[in-house]
Amino acid sequence: MMNNSLAELSETAFAVELQDINRSFGDRIVLDGITLTIPRGELFGLLGPSGSGKTTLIKLMTGIDQANAGTVRMLGEPMPQLKMLQAFGYMAQSDALYNELTGKQNLAFFGAMFGLKGALLQDRIHIVSRLVALTDHLHKQTVAYSGGMKRRLSLAIALLHEPKLLVLDEPTVGIDPVLRQSIWKELSALSKQGVTIIITTHVMDEAEKCDRLGLIRGGKLIAVDTPEALKQQAGCDTLEEAFIALGQSEGDER
């Protein structure tokens, strides 16, 4: 549910536009010259090892962090911008939950922040909790949740207000394989309905499910294409081999 100012957002073809992004912390360069456009309705994956810059890039897209240089636009609007906080659903790598509240109370609290109330809020809580298989645990305090249950609750919160853009930072870490498969089925369905999904992962079978991938290594975007095209470009049979090969060729060019 968007307020009037969000309803008037530009109908640009791109969900996210990054131009010449640089981000450093002291002398350490974390992102180096990133330029990327993600069309609306795409399921886009950022694939890279821990420490490659994936999470920092996600934080810049959502306005949680700010680049040292370059421009970031979300849904046609320059970022960071306070009014955009309701325009997307965000699931961070670390769960931002209130442990003293129950799962349902957490959902109700964040739903109210998104402007949901009454029967609509209760309906959305029911739908998202069922999606992440937490219906039977909603009345437990979150402090009693396992790590996987907290991840599932965080994903439910990101989905609550039916955003047209989902930004998910390694959402399936700690989730069992059966539920992970179910979540990916739902993400694919949302993508087919026109929801833009940006997801970070270091799991190759998840990367294969994305429409396009951005391979990030050492703060540089080394390649962007479909999973199949990346394998063909590298002359490899698997995405893992392609990632290694493309990373080596990038290093050779420096």
C-alpha positions in Angstrom: 0.0 0.0 0.0 1.6 3.2 -1.2 0.9 6.8 -0.2 0.1 9.4 -2.9 3.6 10.5 -3.3 4.8 7.0 -4.1 1.9 6.4 -6.4 3.2 9.2 -8.6 6.6 7.7 -9.0 8.1 7.8 -12.5 7.1 5.0 -14.8 10.7 4.5 -15.9 11.5 1.1 -17.4 14.3 0.6 -14.8 13.8 -0.5 -11.2 17.4 0.4 -10.3 20.0 2.5 -12.1 23.6 2.7 -10.9 26.2 4.9 -12.6 29.9 4.9 -11.8 29.4 3.9 -8.2 32.4 4.0 -5.8 32.3 3.2 -2.1 35.3 3.0 0.2 35.7 2.8 4.0 38.9 4.7 4.8 41.6 3.3 2.5 39.7 0.2 1.7 37.8 0.3 -1.7 34.7 -1.8 -1.4 33.0 -1.0 -4.7 34.9 0.2 -7.7 33.2 1.8 -10.7 29.9 -0.1 -10.7 27.5 0.7 -13.5 24.3 -1.4 -13.7 20.7 -1.1 -14.8 18.0 -3.5 -13.7 14.7 -3.5 -15.7 11.4 -3.6 -13.9 10.0 -7.2 -13.6 13.4 -8.8 -13.7 14.7 -11.4 -11.2 18.2 -10.3 -10.9 20.9 -12.0 -8.9 24.2 -10.7 -7.5 26.6 -13.6 -7.2 29.9 -13.4 -5.4 31.8 -14.7 -2.4 31.6 -13.2 1.1 33.4 -9.8 1.2 33.0 -9.2 -2.6 30.8 -6.1 -2.0 27.3 -7.6 -2.6 25.7 -6.3 0.7 27.3 -2.9 0.3 25.8 -2.6 -3.2 22.4 -3.6 -1.9 22.6 -1.0 0.8 23.4 1.7 -1.7 20.4 0.6 -3.9 18.0 0.9 -1.0 19.5 4.2 0.4 20.7 2.6 3.6 24.2 3.6 2.7 25.5 6.4 0.4 28.2 6.2 -2.3 31.4 8.2 -2.2 30.9 8.9 -5.9 28.3 8.1 -8.6 24.5 8.1 -8.8 21.8 5.7 -7.6 18.2 5.8 -8.8 15.3 3.5 -7.7 12.1 3.5 -9.7 13.3 6.8 -11.3 14.0 8.5 -8.0 17.4 9.6 -6.8 18.6 7.7 -3.7 18.7 8.0 -0.7 15.3 9.5 -0.2 13.1 9.0 2.8 9.8 8.6 1.0 11.2 5.6 -0.9 11.3 3.4 2.2 7.8 2.2 1.5 8.4 1.6 -2.2 10.3 -1.6 -1.7 10.5 -4.7 0.5 14.0 -5.2 2.0 15.4 -8.3 3.8 18.8 -7.7 5.3 21.5 -10.3 5.9 21.0 -9.8 9.6 17.5 -10.0 11.0 16.1 -6.8 12.4 13.4 -8.1 14.6 12.0 -7.3 18.1 12.8 -10.4 20.2 10.4 -9.5 23.0 7.5 -9.5 20.6 5.8 -12.6 19.1 6.1 -13.3 15.4 2.6 -12.0 14.8 3.3 -8.8 16.8 6.5 -8.2 14.7 4.4 -8.6 11.5 1.7 -6.3 12.9 4.3 -3.6 13.9 6.0 -3.6 10.5 2.7 -3.8 8.7 1.5 -0.6 10.5 4.7 1.1 9.4 3.8 0.2 5.8 0.4 1.8 6.3 -1.5 -1.5 6.6 -4.3 -1.8 9.1 -7.5 -3.6 10.0 -8.7 -6.6 8.0 -6.1 -5.9 5.2 -3.3 -6.2 7.7 -4.6 -9.4 9.2 -5.1 -10.9 5.8 -1.6 -10.1 4.7 -0.2 -11.5 8.0 -2.0 -14.7 7.3 -0.8 -14.9 3.7 2.9 -14.2 4.3 3.1 -16.4 7.4 1.7 -19.3 5.5 4.1 -18.7 2.6 7.1 -19.0 4.9 5.6 -21.8 7.0 5.4 -19.9 10.3 1.6 -20.0 10.9 1.9 -22.4 13.8 4.6 -20.3 15.4 3.2 -16.8 15.2 2.3 -16.6 18.9 5.8 -17.5 20.1 8.2 -14.8 21.2 10.8 -14.2 18.5 13.6 -14.8 21.0 12.6 -18.4 21.0 12.9 -18.7 17.2 15.7 -20.6 15.5 18.0 -18.8 13.1 16.0 -20.2 10.2 12.7 -19.2 11.6 14.0 -15.6 12.1 15.1 -15.6 8.4 11.6 -16.7 7.4 9.9 -14.0 9.5 12.2 -11.4 8.0 11.2 -12.5 4.5 7.5 -12.4 5.5 8.0 -8.8 6.7 9.6 -7.8 3.4 6.6 -9.3 1.5 3.8 -7.8 3.8 3.0 -4.6 1.8 3.1 -6.3 -1.6 6.0 -4.2 -2.9 6.7 -4.0 -6.6 10.4 -4.2 -5.8 12.0 -6.8 -3.5 15.6 -6.5 -2.3 16.7 -9.7 -0.6 20.2 -10.2 0.9 20.9 -13.9 1.0 17.3 -14.7 2.1 17.6 -18.5 2.3 20.6 -18.8 4.5 19.8 -21.3 7.3 16.5 -22.4 5.7 16.0 -26.1 5.1 16.1 -27.3 1.4 12.3 -28.1 1.1 11.3 -24.6 2.3 14.0 -23.0 0.3 12.5 -24.7 -2.8 9.1 -23.4 -1.8 10.3 -19.9 -1.3 12.0 -19.8 -4.7 8.8 -21.1 -6.3 7.0 -18.1 -4.8 9.7 -15.7 -5.9 9.5 -17.0 -9.4 5.7 -16.5 -9.4 6.1 -12.9 -8.1 8.6 -12.2 -10.8 6.1 -13.5 -13.4 3.5 -11.1 -12.0 5.9 -8.1 -12.7 7.6 -7.8 -9.3 11.2 -6.8 -9.6 13.4 -9.0 -7.4 17.0 -8.3 -6.6 18.7 -11.1 -4.6 22.2 -11.7 -3.4 23.5 -15.2 -3.2 26.6 -17.4 -3.2 24.6 -20.5 -3.9 25.0 -21.6 -7.5 21.7 -23.4 -7.9 19.9 -20.3 -6.8 21.9 -18.2 -9.2 20.7 -20.4 -12.0 17.1 -19.4 -11.3 17.7 -15.7 -12.0 16.8 -14.0 -15.3 20.2 -12.3 -15.2 23.2 -12.3 -13.0 25.8 -9.8 -12.0 29.1 -11.4 -11.0 30.9 -9.4 -8.4 34.4 -9.9 -7.2 36.7 -7.7 -5.3 34.3 -4.8 -5.5 34.1 -5.0 -9.3 31.2 -6.1 -11.5 33.1 -8.6 -13.7 30.1 -9.7 -15.9 26.4 -9.2 -16.3 24.2 -11.6 -18.4 21.9 -14.6 -18.2 23.3 -17.7 -16.5 23.5 -19.5 -19.8 25.2 -16.7 -21.6 27.8 -16.4 -18.9 28.6 -20.1 -19.2 28.9 -19.7 -23.0 31.0 -16.6 -22.6 33.4 -18.4 -20.3 33.3 -21.6 -22.3 32.3 -23.6 -19.2 29.7 -26.2 -18.4 28.8 -24.9 -14.9 28.1 -21.4 -13.5 30.7 -22.0 -10.8 33.4 -22.7 -13.4 32.3 -19.6 -15.4 32.5 -17.4 -12.3 36.1 -18.5 -11.7 37.1 -18.2 -15.3 35.6 -14.8 -15.8 37.2 -13.6 -12.5 40.6 -14.8 -13.7 40.2 -13.0 -17.1 39.2 -9.8 -15.3 42.3 -10.1 -13.2 44.5 -10.7 -16.2 43.2 -7.4 -17.8 44.3 -5.3 -14.9 
